[in-house]
Amino acid sequence: MNDLWGNEIPEIMTGANFEKKVARILRQQGCSVTEQVCIGYKFSNHKHKIDSLVNGKILVSVKFQEKTGTAEEKVAYEMWTLNEKILTGAFEKAFVIFGGQGWTIYENLEKMQNDLFPKIKLVRYEDDKTLSFIKNEI
């Protein structure tokens, strides 16, 4: 988007904007993407919505954090719930895509993922802004 003088207005990134951006990039990679899909229920019969379902079989959860805070604290639970869905056999694998500069415990989350949730892959958006990894996964 440009202002009245033709200067580009920088996009203000929020979690919702980042989810849309990731879905758009995945579509550009040739994926079929459905956004905000209910994939079952979590505890206490709360609907479990996934940010994107890719090709009907790959779960994609998107997390954006510009400053340190609670988003990173929720990732371990997110990996556990995604793993539970994979164990049912309904889905093949899952990705948690991180964006923003506020991540302070990424290495700890990566170790947890490697040790406990091998079918879930953590991806730093800033390391691969084209999300080209997905080509090898479909």
C-alpha positions as protocol buffer text, in pm:
chain_id: "A"
residue {
  index: 1
  type: MET
  ca { x: 0 y: 0 z: 0 }
}
residue {
  index: 2
  type: ASN
  ca { x: 124 y: 349 z: -84 }
}
residue {
  index: 3
  type: ASP
  ca { x: 55 y: 689 z: 65 }
}
residue {
  index: 4
  type: LEU
  ca { x: -67 y: 991 z: -135 }
}
residue {
  index: 5
  type: TRP
  ca { x: 285 y: 1063 z: -260 }
}
residue {
  index: 6
  type: GLY
  ca { x: 353 y: 707 z: -376 }
}
residue {
  index: 7
  type: ASN
  ca { x: 572 y: 607 z: -82 }
}
residue {
  index: 8
  type: GLU
  ca { x: 526 y: 254 z: 40 }
}
residue {
  index: 9
  type: ILE
  ca { x: 360 y: 229 z: 380 }
}
residue {
  index: 10
  type: PRO
  ca { x: 522 y: -46 z: 584 }
}
residue {
  index: 11
  type: GLU
  ca { x: 287 y: -324 z: 689 }
}
residue {
  index: 12
  type: ILE
  ca { x: 215 y: -333 z: 1062 }
}
residue {
  index: 13
  type: MET
  ca { x: 252 y: -696 z: 1153 }
}
residue {
  index: 14
  type: THR
  ca { x: 12 y: -862 z: 1392 }
}
residue {
  index: 15
  type: GLY
  ca { x: -50 y: -1229 z: 1459 }
}
residue {
  index: 16
  type: ALA
  ca { x: -354 y: -1230 z: 1228 }
}
residue {
  index: 17
  type: ASN
  ca { x: -163 y: -1049 z: 951 }
}
residue {
  index: 18
  type: PHE
  ca { x: 123 y: -1295 z: 985 }
}
residue {
  index: 19
  type: GLU
  ca { x: -116 y: -1592 z: 957 }
}
residue {
  index: 20
  type: LYS
  ca { x: -256 y: -1447 z: 632 }
}
residue {
  index: 21
  type: LYS
  ca { x: 93 y: -1380 z: 500 }
}
residue {
  index: 22
  type: VAL
  ca { x: 206 y: -1737 z: 566 }
}
residue {
  index: 23
  type: ALA
  ca { x: -108 y: -1878 z: 400 }
}
residue {
  index: 24
  type: ARG
  ca { x: -46 y: -1657 z: 95 }
}
residue {
  index: 25
  type: ILE
  ca { x: 317 y: -1771 z: 68 }
}
residue {
  index: 26
  type: LEU
  ca { x: 215 y: -2137 z: 98 }
}
residue {
  index: 27
  type: ARG
  ca { x: -35 y: -2088 z: -185 }
}
residue {
  index: 28
  type: GLN
  ca { x: 243 y: -1933 z: -394 }
}
residue {
  index: 29
  type: GLN
  ca { x: 440 y: -2254 z: -332 }
}
residue {
  index: 30
  type: GLY
  ca { x: 156 y: -2446 z: -500 }
}
residue {
  index: 31
  type: CYS
  ca { x: -16 y: -2570 z: -186 }
}
residue {
  index: 32
  type: SER
  ca { x: -387 y: -2600 z: -132 }
}
residue {
  index: 33
  type: VAL
  ca { x: -444 y: -2401 z: 189 }
}
residue {
  index: 34
  type: THR
  ca { x: -756 y: -2381 z: 402 }
}
residue {
  index: 35
  type: GLU
  ca { x: -740 y: -2128 z: 685 }
}
residue {
  index: 36
  type: GLN
  ca { x: -884 y: -2149 z: 1037 }
}
residue {
  index: 37
  type: VAL
  ca { x: -995 y: -2512 z: 1019 }
}
residue {
  index: 38
  type: CYS
  ca { x: -1152 y: -2689 z: 1315 }
}
residue {
  index: 39
  type: ILE
  ca { x: -956 y: -3014 z: 1349 }
}
residue {
  index: 40
  type: GLY
  ca { x: -1135 y: -3149 z: 1654 }
}
residue {
  index: 41
  type: TYR
  ca { x: -1147 y: -3061 z: 2018 }
}
residue {
  index: 42
  type: LYS
  ca { x: -904 y: -2980 z: 2297 }
}
residue {
  index: 43
  type: PHE
  ca { x: -971 y: -3024 z: 2666 }
}
residue {
  index: 44
  type: SER
  ca { x: -1316 y: -2929 z: 2796 }
}
residue {
  index: 45
  type: ASN
  ca { x: -1465 y: -2961 z: 2447 }
}
residue {
  index: 46
  type: HIS
  ca { x: -1305 y: -2642 z: 2315 }
}
residue {
  index: 47
  type: LYS
  ca { x: -1275 y: -2640 z: 1939 }
}
residue {
  index: 48
  type: HIS
  ca { x: -918 y: -2675 z: 1814 }
}
residue {
  index: 49
  type: LYS
  ca { x: -869 y: -2446 z: 1517 }
}
residue {
  index: 50
  type: ILE
  ca { x: -553 y: -2472 z: 1315 }
}
residue {
  index: 51
  type: ASP
  ca { x: -422 y: -2164 z: 1134 }
}
residue {
  index: 52
  type: SER
  ca { x: -376 y: -2348 z: 803 }
}
residue {
  index: 53
  type: LEU
  ca { x: -444 y: -2696 z: 674 }
}
residue {
  index: 54
  type: VAL
  ca { x: -217 y: -2769 z: 377 }
}
residue {
  index: 55
  type: ASN
  ca { x: -326 y: -3020 z: 113 }
}
residue {
  index: 56
  type: GLY
  ca { x: -574 y: -3164 z: 361 }
}
residue {
  index: 57
  type: LYS
  ca { x: -303 y: -3347 z: 557 }
}
residue {
  index: 58
  type: ILE
  ca { x: -42 y: -3105 z: 697 }
}
residue {
  index: 59
  type: LEU
  ca { x: -116 y: -2886 z: 999 }
}
residue {
  index: 60
  type: VAL
  ca { x: 41 y: -2539 z: 1013 }
}
residue {
  index: 61
  type: SER
  ca { x: 34 y: -2331 z: 1329 }
}
residue {
  index: 62
  type: VAL
  ca { x: 166 y: -1976 z: 1300 }
}
residue {
  index: 63
  type: LYS
  ca { x: 308 y: -1777 z: 1590 }
}
residue {
  index: 64
  type: PHE
  ca { x: 420 y: -1414 z: 1576 }
}
residue {
  index: 65
  type: GLN
  ca { x: 599 y: -1236 z: 1858 }
}
residue {
  index: 66
  type: GLU
  ca { x: 777 y: -902 z: 1831 }
}
residue {
  index: 67
  type: LYS
  ca { x: 868 y: -873 z: 2201 }
}
residue {
  index: 68
  type: THR
  ca { x: 930 y: -1142 z: 2460 }
}
residue {
  index: 69
  type: GLY
  ca { x: 608 y: -1269 z: 2605 }
}
residue {
  index: 70
  type: THR
  ca { x: 348 y: -1538 z: 2621 }
}
residue {
  index: 71
  type: ALA
  ca { x: 341 y: -1663 z: 2260 }
}
residue {
  index: 72
  type: GLU
  ca { x: 659 y: -1861 z: 2312 }
}
residue {
  index: 73
  type: GLU
  ca { x: 526 y: -2002 z: 2638 }
}
residue {
  index: 74
  type: LYS
  ca { x: 228 y: -2152 z: 2454 }
}
residue {
  index: 75
  type: VAL
  ca { x: 430 y: -2334 z: 2189 }
}
residue {
  index: 76
  type: ALA
  ca { x: 502 y: -2646 z: 2398 }
}
residue {
  index: 77
  type: TYR
  ca { x: 130 y: -2697 z: 2452 }
}
residue {
  index: 78
  type: GLU
  ca { x: 65 y: -2634 z: 2084 }
}
residue {
  index: 79
  type: MET
  ca { x: 321 y: -2898 z: 1986 }
}
residue {
  index: 80
  type: TRP
  ca { x: 156 y: -3145 z: 2225 }
}
residue {
  index: 81
  type: THR
  ca { x: -194 y: -3083 z: 2085 }
}
residue {
  index: 82
  type: LEU
  ca { x: -69 y: -3107 z: 1725 }
}
residue {
  index: 83
  type: ASN
  ca { x: 110 y: -3430 z: 1809 }
}
residue {
  index: 84
  type: GLU
  ca { x: -213 y: -3572 z: 1950 }
}
residue {
  index: 85
  type: LYS
  ca { x: -388 y: -3499 z: 1619 }
}
residue {
  index: 86
  type: ILE
  ca { x: -109 y: -3666 z: 1423 }
}
residue {
  index: 87
  type: LEU
  ca { x: -126 y: -3975 z: 1646 }
}
residue {
  index: 88
  type: THR
  ca { x: -493 y: -4022 z: 1548 }
}
residue {
  index: 89
  type: GLY
  ca { x: -376 y: -4084 z: 1192 }
}
residue {
  index: 90
  type: ALA
  ca { x: -589 y: -3806 z: 1045 }
}
residue {
  index: 91
  type: PHE
  ca { x: -286 y: -3586 z: 967 }
}
residue {
  index: 92
  type: GLU
  ca { x: 68 y: -3665 z: 852 }
}
residue {
  index: 93
  type: LYS
  ca { x: 276 y: -3393 z: 1014 }
}
residue {
  index: 94
  type: ALA
  ca { x: 270 y: -3042 z: 1150 }
}
residue {
  index: 95
  type: PHE
  ca { x: 471 y: -2723 z: 1133 }
}
residue {
  index: 96
  type: VAL
  ca { x: 492 y: -2437 z: 1379 }
}
residue {
  index: 97
  type: ILE
  ca { x: 611 y: -2129 z: 1193 }
}
residue {
  index: 98
  type: PHE
  ca { x: 763 y: -1856 z: 1410 }
}
residue {
  index: 99
  type: GLY
  ca { x: 787 y: -1493 z: 1306 }
}
residue {
  index: 100
  type: GLY
  ca { x: 910 y: -1177 z: 1473 }
}
residue {
  index: 101
  type: GLN
  ca { x: 1211 y: -1085 z: 1682 }
}
residue {
  index: 102
  type: GLY
  ca { x: 1076 y: -1162 z: 2029 }
}
residue {
  index: 103
  type: TRP
  ca { x: 1165 y: -1530 z: 2053 }
}
residue {
  index: 104
  type: THR
  ca { x: 1405 y: -1604 z: 2336 }
}
residue {
  index: 105
  type: ILE
  ca { x: 1363 y: -1978 z: 2395 }
}
residue {
  index: 106
  type: TYR
  ca { x: 1366 y: -2110 z: 2038 }
}
residue {
  index: 107
  type: GLU
  ca { x: 1657 y: -2348 z: 2102 }
}
residue {
  index: 108
  type: ASN
  ca { x: 1479 y: -2499 z: 2404 }
}
residue {
  index: 109
  type: LEU
  ca { x: 1161 y: -2546 z: 2199 }
}
residue {
  index: 110
  type: GLU
  ca { x: 1363 y: -2705 z: 1920 }
}
residue {
  index: 111
  type: LYS
  ca { x: 1520 y: -2951 z: 2165 }
}
residue {
  index: 112
  type: MET
  ca { x: 1176 y: -3036 z: 2303 }
}
residue {
  index: 113
  type: GLN
  ca { x: 1046 y: -3087 z: 1951 }
}
residue {
  index: 114
  type: ASN
  ca { x: 1337 y: -3315 z: 1855 }
}
residue {
  index: 115
  type: ASP
  ca { x: 1305 y: -3523 z: 2172 }
}
residue {
  index: 116
  type: LEU
  ca { x: 928 y: -3548 z: 2208 }
}
residue {
  index: 117
  type: PHE
  ca { x: 752 y: -3451 z: 1885 }
}
residue {
  index: 118
  type: PRO
  ca { x: 952 y: -3571 z: 1581 }
}
residue {
  index: 119
  type: LYS
  ca { x: 659 y: -3527 z: 1338 }
}
residue {
  index: 120
  type: ILE
  ca { x: 638 y: -3158 z: 1419 }
}
residue {
  index: 121
  type: LYS
  ca { x: 887 y: -2919 z: 1265 }
}
residue {
  index: 122
  type: LEU
  ca { x: 969 y: -2574 z: 1397 }
}
residue {
  index: 123
  type: VAL
  ca { x: 1047 y: -2316 z: 1129 }
}
residue {
  index: 124
  type: ARG
  ca { x: 1177 y: -1964 z: 1178 }
}
residue {
  index: 125
  type: TYR
  ca { x: 1017 y: -1746 z: 914 }
}
residue {
  index: 126
  type: GLU
  ca { x: 1317 y: -1514 z: 913 }
}
residue {
  index: 127
  type: ASP
  ca { x: 1539 y: -1810 z: 812 }
}
residue {
  index: 128
  type: ASP
  ca { x: 1327 y: -1892 z: 505 }
}
residue {
  index: 129
  type: LYS
  ca { x: 1086 y: -1615 z: 404 }
}
residue {
  index: 130
  type: THR
  ca { x: 975 y: -1808 z: 94 }
}
residue {
  index: 131
  type: LEU
  ca { x: 882 y: -2111 z: 309 }
}
residue {
  index: 132
  type: SER
  ca { x: 1047 y: -2324 z: 42 }
}
residue {
  index: 133
  type: PHE
  ca { x: 1079 y: -2614 z: 290 }
}
residue {
  index: 134
  type: ILE
  ca { x: 718 y: -2701 z: 219 }
}
residue {
  index: 135
  type: LYS
  ca { x: 805 y: -2821 z: -133 }
}
residue {
  index: 136
  type: ASN
  ca { x: 992 y: -3115 z: 18 }
}
residue {
  index: 137
  type: GLU
  ca { x: 702 y: -3198 z: 248 }
}
residue {
  index: 138
  type: ILE
  ca { x: 411 y: -3235 z: 5 }
}
